Amino acid sequence: MSRHALILDCDGVLADTEKDGHLVAFNQVFAEFGYPFRWSEDEYADLLKVGGGKERMRYYLSQHPEIEVPGSDDLDALLAQVHQQKSADYQEIVHRGLIPGRPGIKRLVEEALDAGWEVAIASTSAVSSVEAVAVAVFGQATHDRLSGIFGGDIVPAKKPAPDIYLYALEQLGLQPSQAVVVEDSESGAKAAEAAGIAHIVTVSHFTADDPFPAAVAVVENLGEPGSPAVLLAGEDVRDSRGVIGLESLERIARANA
């Protein structure tokens, strides 16, 4: 039997973590460090074009030279310290159960695993943060069946660069044609495209207006039986239940064989 893998982004795919998790944690850590700014939802929507939390903060400070923060003479060390605390704050939000999984994601992962597909997560977020979300959304038993969680600074360049997806394929021992990615953002979709992997997009709070020209399908969410996925663009790969399911993944895999 030919091997295949479902590779998932984390933020916006497993749960709508950006609005209710990361943004909250960023603003919380800015307050903890006494910084004179907070990010609005509109600002954060633009900042999401920059992959990675440390990179996001660096970009913001470069756009606002009037803001002076203590310790910025060694900006790399400062951002690492701030981001470490931000990750801890974020994981506390996740552990409190304040961010539910997105419709259909647990179902799809369990269908894929039960059919012999490998399932992995490839994210720009810190691995510890991704681990926390995966356990919260899937439960420990399903989390333990995953083939890998790849993220953070493990690769030189973050999305939209393809590095994290190429790294995941290398670790899994698979070719791009043997994988299907689920993404939610323009930068993530560009990363999957650049890696040569077919991808489905399930838009999230901040990404509904992003362009996804190379996606096989763009849906509002993956859907649940009785609450079908809404197709926004691309090919209709929904199964007989009206959801993105194992049949959808197999259809995409056959097309890329």
N, C-alpha and C positions, 0 to 999 in steps of 0.2 A: 504494500500500500504506500502510495506516495505521501510524503510528509508535507504538512501545511501548517502555517502559523497565523493566528490572529494577533496583531500587534496594536495595542491601544495607547493613545495619548492618555494622560491623566486628567489634567485640569480642563473642565468643560465636557469631558467625555465620561469619566467615571461619575463625576458629580459636578454641579455648577459651582465650583470652588472659588472662582475668581472674585465674584461679587461678594459672596457671603463668607469667604475664608481669607484669601490672600489680601484683598484690599483692606479688610478689617484689621488683619495682622500688621500690614505695613503701617497703617495710621496709628495703630496701638504702639508699635515700636518707635515711631517718630515722636510720640508723646513721651514714651519712657526715656528717650535720649534727649528730650528737651528741644527738639527741632521746631522751628517756627513755621512749619507748613504741614498741610494734610492734602491727600489726593482725593479729588472728587471723582465720581463715577465717569464723567466725561473725560477728565484727564487720564484716568486709568485705562479707559478704552483705547486712547492713543498710545499710551505707554506699553500696552500689550503687544504692539508691533515689535517691541524689543524683547528678544528671548532671554530669559533668566532674570532672577531677582536682583542680583548684584549689578548686572548690566543695566537693568531698568533704572536703578537708583543713580548709577553713574551718568546715564544719559540725561536724567532729570536735572541733576546738578550742573551738567554742562550747558543745559538750556537756561539755567537760572544762575548766572555768575554772581548775581547780587546776594545770593544766599551764602552765608558763611557758617560752616559747621565745625565745631572743635575737632581737632585731629585730622583735618583734611590734608595736612601736609604729607601724610602717608595714607593716601586714599584707598589703596588696595586693602591695607590692614583694617582700616575703619569700616569699609563696606563689608568685609568678611565678618567683622564683629557684629555689626548691625544686622546682617542677614542671618547670622546664627541665632540671634535672639528672636528675630522675626519668624524663623522656622519653628522655634520652640513655641512661640505664641500661636502660630498657625496650627500646630499639632494639638495644642490644648483645645482649640476651637473644634477640630475634627473629633477629638476624643469625647467631647461633650455631646456629640451626636447632633450638632447643629446644621450639618450639611448632608441631606439625603442623597442617595444614589439617583442617577438619572433614569428615566423610564427605559426599561428593556436591557440595561447593560448587564445586570447580574444574570438575567435569563439567557442572553446571548452567550456570555462567557461559559455558563454551565452547559449549554447545548454544544458548544464547540469542544469543550473538554471531554464531554461524554462521548463525542463522536471520534475522539482520537486526535483532534487538532491540538497543537501546542498554543499556549496563550502567554503573551508577555506584554509588559508595559514599557514604553519608551517616552521619556518626558524630559523637559528642561528643568523641572523642579528637583530639589534635593531628594535623594533616595529615601531618607527618613520620612519626609513629608508624603511622598508617594506611597510608601509602605503603610502609613497611618490611614490614608484614604482607602487603599485597597482592602485593608482589614475591615474598615468601617462599612464599606459598600458590599463586599463579597462575603464577609465572615471569614474566620480563621481557616476553616476547612478548605474552602475554595481558594483562598489566598495561597495556601500551602501547595496547591496543585499547579500554580503558575510556573512557567519555565524560566522566568527571569524578570527582574525589575531593574531597568537601566535608566539612569538620570543624572542630574546635577552636572558636575564638572568632569565627567568621565571621558568626554570627547572635547577636542579643541574648540569647535564652533557649535553654537546652539542653533535651533531652528530659526530661520528657514533653511539653514544649511542641512544637508542630508546626513550629517555625521552620526547622530544618535540612532537613526534607522539602519544605516550601514553597519554600525557596531552591533546592534541587536541581531541583524542577519548573520553576522560573523559568529557571534556567540551561539546562535541557534544552529549554525551550520547549514543555512538555507540560502537559496537564490531569491532575488526579488520576485520572480514569478510564482514562488511558493508561498507568498504572504499576502495578506489583506490587512490594511491599516484602517482604523477608525480615528478620525480627527474632528476638531471642531473649529479650527481657526485658519485664517489665510496662511500664516507663517507655518503652521503645522502641515497643512495640505501641500504647500510648496516643498517642504522637507521630504514628504512622502513621494511627491512627484519626482524630485531630484534624485531620490534613491531608486526610482524605477518601480515603485510598489503601487499597485492599484489601491485606491482609497475611497472610503465612504465618509461623508461629512455629516455629523449631527450637530447643528448649530446650537450655540449656547447664548447666554445673556448678552455678551459683548460682541458676538460674531455674526449675528443674523444678516448683516449687510455686507459681509466680506465676500469677495469674488472667489469662486471655486471652479475654474474652467476645466480642470483635469479630473475632477471627482467622477467616479462611476455614478454616484447618486448623492444628492443632498437632501436630508430629511430634517424635520423639526426635532424628532427624537427617534429612537430605535423602535418604539412602540411596544405595547403589551397586548396579549389577546383581549379583545373587547375594547381596546383603545389603540386603533391602528396608527402606524407611522404616517405622517403627512409628507408626501413627496414634494419637494420644492424645485428640484432641477435634476436633470440627468436621467439615467435609465431606471425603469421601475423594476427593482430587484426584490421587492417585498414578496413574502411567501403567501401561501393560501390563507394565512391568518391576518394578512395585511401588515406584518411586522418584518423588520430585518432580523432574519434568523439563520440557522445553519444552512438551509436551502439557499439563502441569498449568498452566503460565503462560498458554497460549493459552485454556484452558478458563475461567480466572479473568477474562482480558481480555474474552472474549465475553460473560460474565455481566455485566460492567460497561459494555459498549458502549452 
